[in-house]
Amino acid sequence: MFFSIIIPLYNRPQEIKELLHSLTRQTYMQFEVLVIEDGSTNDSRDIVASFADKLDVHYYFKPNEGQGFSRNFGFERAKGSYFIIFDSDCLIPHNYLEIVKHRLETDYLDAYGGPDAAHTSFTPMQKAISYSMTSPFTTGGIRGNKKGIGQFHPRSFNMGVSREVWETVGGFIITRLGEDIEYSIRIHTAGFKIGLIPDAKVYHKRRTSYLQFYKQLHFFGRARINIYKFFPNELKPVHFFPAVFTLGVIFTLLFDLLGWQLGMIGNYVLLLFTLLIFFHSLFQNRSLKVAFLSIGAAFIQLIAYGLGFMQDLWKRVIFKRS
């Protein structure tokens, strides 16, 4: 089995260097790498070229269109029978392709997704954000998890599709705002078999500051409404949870200012949630610093997502603006 690994890239030369280095350590080496530079002003041509003696790597530069259409650009030029998509901010464990190959040979999947985790080399902030994005207490645990709500939808930071899927379904039809979920739904609808490969994990760096994380999650909240515009049945009650949480925080602060008793109830609920996040993160990460940072990451994740969700729900669904 020959894999084509497709990596869209935008102004992240150091990340692609680390990702390509992790690919040189794979125990299964029947693959090519296609790096699609999406109109970067700080390109990685020379960095990619430095791996030419270690990997079957191909570099392409194209005008900026976003990650979805950059992946399509890679699909059109790939030689493999199976395409694998990574985000540029991932590190790939040495046995990743061996695990995927074994699964496809024993229980074939037309498309798959894998989970993400924090590497030991990540900063405390990256580990805290990774915790928040995978915690069941922030709804992050349903992302890239077969136990999530409804059908399993692979996410594009760690996703594979067969050549047959691409030839039948095509590629991404939107380039941002939930493009991977939209693509997964179309693959499901076409009758292809999709599943999670639990051991095919990647180390996902996430963002390096609360501000970057806020911007990313606000975008994710908006993306959920974008998916709703394509597939109304895919909007589940759990997707409203961050918005409900956000409104709860706002009203708790308001009631506190007014001196109302309801504010005290909200404070107790938020305190319980804070302690839950702290001790769960402490148990998982064995670090007081990461546990404290996880509290901020959890609140930012829910509030940023909730505000983005409500913004586009109000604008695009209630008022039907484009």
C-alpha positions as a Markdown table, in Angstrom:
| # | Residue | x | y | z |
|---|---|---|---|---|
| 1 | Met | 0.0 | 0.0 | 0.0 |
| 2 | Phe | 1.4 | 3.4 | -1.0 |
| 3 | Phe | 0.3 | 6.5 | 0.9 |
| 4 | Ser | 0.2 | 10.1 | -0.3 |
| 5 | Ile | 0.6 | 12.5 | 2.7 |
| 6 | Ile | -0.8 | 15.9 | 1.9 |
| 7 | Ile | 0.0 | 18.9 | 4.1 |
| 8 | Pro | -1.3 | 22.4 | 3.4 |
| 9 | Leu | 1.0 | 25.1 | 4.7 |
| 10 | Tyr | 0.7 | 28.8 | 5.4 |
| 11 | Asn | 3.6 | 30.8 | 6.9 |
| 12 | Arg | 4.8 | 28.0 | 9.3 |
| 13 | Pro | 8.3 | 27.0 | 8.2 |
| 14 | Gln | 9.4 | 25.7 | 11.6 |
| 15 | Glu | 6.3 | 23.6 | 12.0 |
| 16 | Ile | 6.8 | 21.9 | 8.6 |
| 17 | Lys | 10.4 | 21.2 | 9.5 |
| 18 | Glu | 9.5 | 19.4 | 12.6 |
| 19 | Leu | 6.6 | 17.5 | 10.9 |
| 20 | Leu | 8.9 | 16.3 | 8.1 |
| 21 | His | 11.5 | 15.2 | 10.5 |
| 22 | Ser | 9.0 | 13.1 | 12.3 |
| 23 | Leu | 8.0 | 11.4 | 9.0 |
| 24 | Thr | 11.7 | 10.4 | 8.4 |
| 25 | Arg | 11.4 | 8.1 | 11.4 |
| 26 | Gln | 8.4 | 6.1 | 10.2 |
| 27 | Thr | 8.7 | 2.3 | 10.4 |
| 28 | Tyr | 6.8 | 2.0 | 7.2 |
| 29 | Met | 8.3 | 4.1 | 4.4 |
| 30 | Gln | 6.0 | 3.4 | 1.4 |
| 31 | Phe | 4.7 | 7.0 | 1.0 |
| 32 | Glu | 5.2 | 10.3 | -0.6 |
| 33 | Val | 4.7 | 13.8 | 0.9 |
| 34 | Leu | 3.1 | 16.7 | -0.9 |
| 35 | Val | 3.6 | 20.1 | 0.8 |
| 36 | Ile | 1.2 | 22.6 | -0.6 |
| 37 | Glu | 2.3 | 26.2 | 0.2 |
| 38 | Asp | -0.8 | 28.2 | 0.2 |
| 39 | Gly | 0.4 | 31.6 | -0.8 |
| 40 | Ser | 2.7 | 32.1 | 2.2 |
| 41 | Thr | 4.8 | 35.3 | 2.5 |
| 42 | Asn | 7.3 | 33.3 | 4.5 |
| 43 | Asp | 7.7 | 30.2 | 2.4 |
| 44 | Ser | 9.3 | 26.9 | 3.3 |
| 45 | Arg | 10.8 | 25.9 | -0.1 |
| 46 | Asp | 14.4 | 25.5 | 1.1 |
| 47 | Ile | 13.3 | 23.7 | 4.3 |
| 48 | Val | 11.3 | 21.2 | 2.3 |
| 49 | Ala | 14.2 | 20.8 | -0.2 |
| 50 | Ser | 16.5 | 19.8 | 2.7 |
| 51 | Phe | 14.5 | 16.6 | 3.2 |
| 52 | Ala | 14.8 | 15.5 | -0.4 |
| 53 | Asp | 17.5 | 12.9 | 0.4 |
| 54 | Lys | 15.4 | 11.5 | 3.3 |
| 55 | Leu | 11.8 | 11.5 | 1.9 |
| 56 | Asp | 9.9 | 11.3 | -1.3 |
| 57 | Val | 8.8 | 14.9 | -0.9 |
| 58 | His | 7.2 | 17.3 | -3.4 |
| 59 | Tyr | 6.8 | 21.0 | -2.9 |
| 60 | Tyr | 4.1 | 23.2 | -4.5 |
| 61 | Phe | 3.4 | 26.9 | -4.2 |
| 62 | Lys | 0.0 | 28.2 | -5.1 |
| 63 | Pro | -2.1 | 31.4 | -4.5 |
| 64 | Asn | -3.8 | 31.6 | -1.1 |
| 65 | Glu | -7.2 | 29.8 | -1.1 |
| 66 | Gly | -7.4 | 28.2 | 2.3 |
| 67 | Gln | -6.6 | 24.7 | 3.6 |
| 68 | Gly | -9.6 | 22.9 | 2.0 |
| 69 | Phe | -8.7 | 23.9 | -1.6 |
| 70 | Ser | -5.0 | 23.3 | -0.9 |
| 71 | Arg | -5.8 | 19.8 | 0.0 |
| 72 | Asn | -7.7 | 19.4 | -3.3 |
| 73 | Phe | -4.6 | 20.7 | -5.1 |
| 74 | Gly | -2.7 | 17.8 | -3.4 |
| 75 | Phe | -5.3 | 15.2 | -4.2 |
| 76 | Glu | -5.0 | 16.0 | -7.9 |
| 77 | Arg | -1.3 | 15.4 | -7.9 |
| 78 | Ala | -1.1 | 12.5 | -5.5 |
| 79 | Lys | 0.1 | 9.1 | -6.7 |
| 80 | Gly | -1.0 | 6.9 | -3.8 |
| 81 | Ser | -3.9 | 4.6 | -3.4 |
| 82 | Tyr | -4.7 | 6.2 | -0.1 |
| 83 | Phe | -4.4 | 9.9 | 0.9 |
| 84 | Ile | -3.6 | 11.1 | 4.4 |
| 85 | Ile | -4.1 | 14.7 | 5.5 |
| 86 | Phe | -2.2 | 16.3 | 8.4 |
| 87 | Asp | -2.2 | 19.8 | 9.7 |
| 88 | Ser | 1.3 | 21.4 | 9.7 |
| 89 | Asp | 1.3 | 21.8 | 13.5 |
| 90 | Cys | 1.4 | 18.0 | 14.1 |
| 91 | Leu | 4.2 | 15.6 | 15.0 |
| 92 | Ile | 3.7 | 12.0 | 13.7 |
| 93 | Pro | 4.6 | 9.0 | 16.0 |
| 94 | His | 7.1 | 6.7 | 14.4 |
| 95 | Asn | 4.7 | 3.8 | 14.0 |
| 96 | Tyr | 1.7 | 5.8 | 12.7 |
| 97 | Leu | 1.7 | 4.5 | 9.1 |
| 98 | Glu | 2.4 | 0.9 | 10.3 |
| 99 | Ile | -0.8 | 1.2 | 12.5 |
| 100 | Val | -2.9 | 2.6 | 9.6 |
| 101 | Lys | -1.6 | 0.0 | 7.1 |
| 102 | His | -2.4 | -2.9 | 9.5 |
| 103 | Arg | -5.9 | -1.6 | 10.1 |
| 104 | Leu | -6.7 | -1.1 | 6.4 |
| 105 | Glu | -5.4 | -4.6 | 5.6 |
| 106 | Thr | -7.4 | -6.3 | 8.4 |
| 107 | Asp | -10.6 | -4.2 | 8.5 |
| 108 | Tyr | -10.7 | -1.8 | 5.6 |
| 109 | Leu | -12.0 | 1.7 | 5.9 |
| 110 | Asp | -12.7 | 4.0 | 3.0 |
| 111 | Ala | -12.0 | 6.9 | 5.2 |
| 112 | Tyr | -10.7 | 7.2 | 8.7 |
| 113 | Gly | -9.8 | 9.7 | 11.5 |
| 114 | Gly | -7.4 | 9.5 | 14.4 |
| 115 | Pro | -7.1 | 11.2 | 17.8 |
| 116 | Asp | -4.7 | 13.8 | 18.9 |
| 117 | Ala | -2.6 | 14.1 | 22.0 |
| 118 | Ala | 0.1 | 16.3 | 23.7 |
| 119 | His | 3.7 | 15.4 | 23.3 |
| 120 | Thr | 6.0 | 15.6 | 26.3 |
| 121 | Ser | 8.0 | 18.3 | 24.6 |
| 122 | Phe | 5.1 | 20.7 | 24.4 |
| 123 | Thr | 5.0 | 23.8 | 26.5 |
| 124 | Pro | 2.6 | 23.9 | 29.6 |
| 125 | Met | 0.3 | 26.2 | 27.6 |
| 126 | Gln | 0.2 | 23.8 | 24.7 |
| 127 | Lys | -0.5 | 20.9 | 27.0 |
| 128 | Ala | -3.3 | 22.9 | 28.7 |
| 129 | Ile | -4.9 | 23.7 | 25.4 |
| 130 | Ser | -4.6 | 20.1 | 24.3 |
| 131 | Tyr | -6.3 | 19.0 | 27.5 |
| 132 | Ser | -9.1 | 21.4 | 26.9 |
| 133 | Met | -9.6 | 20.3 | 23.3 |
| 134 | Thr | -9.8 | 16.6 | 24.3 |
| 135 | Ser | -11.6 | 16.9 | 27.7 |
| 136 | Pro | -15.1 | 15.4 | 28.1 |
| 137 | Phe | -16.0 | 18.4 | 30.3 |
| 138 | Thr | -15.6 | 21.0 | 27.6 |
| 139 | Thr | -17.3 | 18.9 | 24.8 |
| 140 | Gly | -13.8 | 18.7 | 23.3 |
| 141 | Gly | -13.8 | 15.0 | 24.0 |
| 142 | Ile | -16.4 | 14.4 | 21.3 |
| 143 | Arg | -14.0 | 15.8 | 18.7 |
| 144 | Gly | -12.2 | 12.9 | 16.8 |
| 145 | Asn | -13.9 | 10.4 | 19.1 |
| 146 | Lys | -16.1 | 7.6 | 17.9 |
| 147 | Lys | -18.2 | 7.9 | 21.1 |
| 148 | Gly | -19.2 | 11.4 | 20.0 |
| 149 | Ile | -22.7 | 12.5 | 19.1 |
| 150 | Gly | -24.1 | 10.9 | 15.9 |
| 151 | Gln | -21.8 | 9.8 | 13.1 |
| 152 | Phe | -18.1 | 9.8 | 13.5 |
| 153 | His | -16.6 | 12.7 | 11.4 |
| 154 | Pro | -12.8 | 12.5 | 10.9 |
| 155 | Arg | -11.1 | 15.9 | 11.4 |
| 156 | Ser | -8.5 | 17.2 | 8.9 |
| 157 | Phe | -5.6 | 17.4 | 11.4 |
| 158 | Asn | -5.5 | 13.6 | 11.2 |
| 159 | Met | -7.6 | 12.1 | 8.4 |
| 160 | Gly | -7.3 | 9.6 | 5.6 |
| 161 | Val | -9.4 | 8.9 | 2.5 |
| 162 | Ser | -9.0 | 6.3 | -0.3 |
| 163 | Arg | -8.4 | 7.3 | -3.9 |
| 164 | Glu | -11.8 | 5.8 | -4.6 |
| 165 | Val | -13.5 | 8.2 | -2.2 |
| 166 | Trp | -11.8 | 11.2 | -3.9 |
| 167 | Glu | -12.7 | 9.9 | -7.4 |
| 168 | Thr | -16.4 | 9.3 | -6.4 |
| 169 | Val | -17.1 | 12.1 | -3.9 |
| 170 | Gly | -14.6 | 14.7 | -5.1 |
| 171 | Gly | -12.7 | 17.0 | -2.7 |
| 172 | Phe | -13.5 | 19.8 | -0.4 |
| 173 | Ile | -16.2 | 22.2 | -1.6 |
| 174 | Ile | -15.6 | 24.8 | 1.1 |
| 175 | Thr | -12.1 | 25.8 | 2.1 |
| 176 | Arg | -12.7 | 27.0 | 5.7 |
| 177 | Leu | -15.4 | 27.0 | 8.4 |
| 178 | Gly | -15.9 | 23.3 | 9.0 |
| 179 | Glu | -14.8 | 22.1 | 5.7 |
| 180 | Asp | -13.6 | 18.7 | 7.1 |
| 181 | Ile | -17.0 | 17.9 | 8.7 |
| 182 | Glu | -18.8 | 18.8 | 5.5 |
| 183 | Tyr | -16.5 | 16.5 | 3.6 |
| 184 | Ser | -17.0 | 13.7 | 6.1 |
| 185 | Ile | -20.8 | 14.0 | 5.8 |
| 186 | Arg | -20.7 | 13.7 | 2.1 |
| 187 | Ile | -18.4 | 10.6 | 2.3 |
| 188 | His | -21.0 | 9.1 | 4.7 |
| 189 | Thr | -23.8 | 10.0 | 2.4 |
| 190 | Ala | -22.1 | 8.3 | -0.5 |
| 191 | Gly | -22.2 | 5.0 | 1.4 |
| 192 | Phe | -18.5 | 4.7 | 2.2 |
| 193 | Lys | -17.2 | 3.1 | 5.4 |
| 194 | Ile | -15.7 | 5.6 | 7.8 |
| 195 | Gly | -14.2 | 4.8 | 11.2 |
| 196 | Leu | -11.8 | 5.8 | 14.0 |
| 197 | Ile | -8.4 | 4.2 | 14.2 |
| 198 | Pro | -7.8 | 4.8 | 18.0 |
| 199 | Asp | -4.1 | 4.1 | 17.9 |
| 200 | Ala | -3.3 | 6.3 | 14.9 |
| 201 | Lys | -2.8 | 9.4 | 17.0 |
| 202 | Val | -0.8 | 12.5 | 16.2 |
| 203 | Tyr | 0.8 | 15.0 | 18.6 |
| 204 | His | -1.1 | 18.2 | 17.8 |
| 205 | Lys | 0.7 | 21.4 | 19.0 |
| 206 | Arg | -2.4 | 23.6 | 19.1 |
| 207 | Arg | -2.0 | 27.3 | 19.9 |
| 208 | Thr | 0.7 | 28.8 | 22.0 |
| 209 | Ser | -1.3 | 31.6 | 23.8 |
| 210 | Tyr | -4.8 | 32.2 | 25.1 |
| 211 | Leu | -5.4 | 34.9 | 22.5 |
| 212 | Gln | -4.6 | 32.6 | 19.6 |
| 213 | Phe | -6.7 | 29.9 | 21.2 |
| 214 | Tyr | -9.7 | 32.3 | 21.6 |
| 215 | Lys | -9.5 | 33.3 | 17.9 |
| 216 | Gln | -9.4 | 29.7 | 16.8 |
| 217 | Leu | -12.3 | 28.6 | 18.9 |
| 218 | His | -14.4 | 31.6 | 17.9 |
| 219 | Phe | -13.9 | 30.5 | 14.3 |
| 220 | Phe | -14.9 | 26.9 | 15.3 |
| 221 | Gly | -18.2 | 28.2 | 16.8 |
| 222 | Arg | -18.9 | 30.0 | 13.5 |
| 223 | Ala | -18.0 | 26.8 | 11.6 |
| 224 | Arg | -20.7 | 24.8 | 13.3 |
| 225 | Ile | -23.4 | 27.2 | 11.9 |
| 226 | Asn | -21.7 | 26.9 | 8.5 |
| 227 | Ile | -22.2 | 23.1 | 8.7 |
| 228 | Tyr | -25.8 | 23.6 | 9.7 |
| 229 | Lys | -26.4 | 25.6 | 6.5 |
| 230 | Phe | -25.3 | 22.6 | 4.5 |
| 231 | Phe | -26.8 | 19.9 | 6.7 |
| 232 | Pro | -29.5 | 21.1 | 9.2 |
| 233 | Asn | -29.8 | 17.6 | 10.8 |
| 234 | Glu | -26.2 | 17.8 | 11.9 |
| 235 | Leu | -26.9 | 20.4 | 14.6 |
| 236 | Lys | -27.2 | 18.5 | 17.8 |
| 237 | Pro | -28.1 | 19.7 | 21.4 |
| 238 | Val | -24.5 | 19.3 | 22.5 |
| 239 | His | -23.4 | 21.9 | 20.0 |
| 240 | Phe | -25.5 | 24.5 | 22.0 |
| 241 | Phe | -23.7 | 23.7 | 25.3 |
| 242 | Pro | -20.9 | 26.3 | 24.9 |
| 243 | Ala | -23.5 | 29.0 | 24.1 |
| 244 | Val | -25.5 | 28.0 | 27.2 |
| 245 | Phe | -22.3 | 28.0 | 29.3 |
| 246 | Thr | -21.4 | 31.5 | 27.9 |
| 247 | Leu | -24.8 | 32.9 | 28.7 |
| 248 | Gly | -24.6 | 31.3 | 32.2 |
| 249 | Val | -21.3 | 33.1 | 32.8 |
| 250 | Ile | -22.7 | 36.5 | 31.5 |
| 251 | Phe | -25.9 | 36.2 | 33.6 |
| 252 | Thr | -23.9 | 35.1 | 36.7 |
| 253 | Leu | -21.7 | 38.3 | 36.5 |
| 254 | Leu | -24.8 | 40.4 | 35.9 |
| 255 | Phe | -26.7 | 38.9 | 38.9 |
| 256 | Asp | -23.6 | 39.4 | 41.0 |
| 257 | Leu | -23.5 | 43.1 | 40.1 |
| 258 | Leu | -27.2 | 43.4 | 40.9 |
| 259 | Gly | -26.8 | 41.6 | 44.2 |
| 260 | Trp | -29.3 | 38.9 | 43.2 |
| 261 | Gln | -29.3 | 35.5 | 44.9 |
| 262 | Leu | -29.2 | 33.7 | 41.5 |
| 263 | Gly | -25.6 | 35.0 | 41.1 |
| 264 | Met | -24.5 | 32.9 | 44.1 |
| 265 | Ile | -26.0 | 29.8 | 42.5 |
| 266 | Gly | -24.1 | 30.5 | 39.3 |
| 267 | Asn | -20.9 | 31.1 | 41.3 |
| 268 | Tyr | -21.2 | 27.7 | 42.9 |
| 269 | Val | -21.7 | 26.0 | 39.6 |
| 270 | Leu | -18.7 | 27.8 | 38.0 |
| 271 | Leu | -16.6 | 26.9 | 41.1 |
| 272 | Leu | -17.5 | 23.3 | 40.8 |
| 273 | Phe | -16.7 | 23.3 | 37.1 |
| 274 | Thr | -13.3 | 25.0 | 37.8 |
| 275 | Leu | -12.4 | 22.4 | 40.4 |
| 276 | Leu | -13.5 | 19.6 | 38.1 |
| 277 | Ile | -11.2 | 20.9 | 35.3 |
| 278 | Phe | -8.3 | 21.5 | 37.7 |
| 279 | Phe | -8.2 | 18.0 | 39.3 |
| 280 | His | -9.0 | 16.2 | 36.1 |
| 281 | Ser | -6.2 | 17.9 | 34.3 |
| 282 | Leu | -3.9 | 17.4 | 37.2 |
| 283 | Phe | -4.6 | 13.7 | 37.2 |
| 284 | Gln | -3.9 | 13.5 | 33.4 |
| 285 | Asn | -0.9 | 15.8 | 33.2 |
| 286 | Arg | 0.7 | 15.4 | 36.6 |
| 287 | Ser | 1.5 | 19.1 | 36.6 |
| 288 | Leu | 0.1 | 21.9 | 38.8 |
| 289 | Lys | 1.1 | 24.5 | 36.2 |
| 290 | Val | -0.7 | 22.7 | 33.4 |
| 291 | Ala | -3.7 | 22.1 | 35.7 |
| 292 | Phe | -4.0 | 25.9 | 36.4 |
| 293 | Leu | -3.6 | 26.8 | 32.8 |
| 294 | Ser | -6.2 | 24.2 | 31.9 |
| 295 | Ile | -8.8 | 26.2 | 33.8 |
| 296 | Gly | -8.3 | 29.3 | 31.6 |
| 297 | Ala | -8.1 | 27.2 | 28.5 |
| 298 | Ala | -11.5 | 25.5 | 29.3 |
| 299 | Phe | -13.3 | 28.8 | 29.9 |
| 300 | Ile | -11.8 | 30.3 | 26.8 |
| 301 | Gln | -12.7 | 27.3 | 24.7 |
| 302 | Leu | -16.4 | 27.3 | 25.8 |
| 303 | Ile | -16.9 | 31.1 | 25.7 |
| 304 | Ala | -15.0 | 31.7 | 22.4 |
| 305 | Tyr | -16.9 | 28.8 | 20.7 |
| 306 | Gly | -20.2 | 30.0 | 22.3 |
| 307 | Leu | -19.8 | 33.6 | 21.1 |
| 308 | Gly | -18.8 | 32.5 | 17.6 |
| 309 | Phe | -21.8 | 30.1 | 17.5 |
| 310 | Met | -24.3 | 32.7 | 18.7 |
| 311 | Gln | -22.8 | 35.4 | 16.4 |
| 312 | Asp | -23.5 | 33.3 | 13.2 |
| 313 | Leu | -26.7 | 31.8 | 14.6 |
| 314 | Trp | -28.0 | 35.3 | 15.0 |
| 315 | Lys | -26.7 | 36.6 | 11.7 |
| 316 | Arg | -27.0 | 33.7 | 9.3 |
| 317 | Val | -30.0 | 31.7 | 10.7 |
| 318 | Ile | -32.3 | 34.1 | 12.5 |
| 319 | Phe | -31.7 | 37.1 | 10.2 |
| 320 | Lys | -30.6 | 35.0 | 7.2 |
| 321 | Arg | -27.7 | 37.2 | 6.2 |
| 322 | Ser | -24.9 | 35.7 | 4.1 |
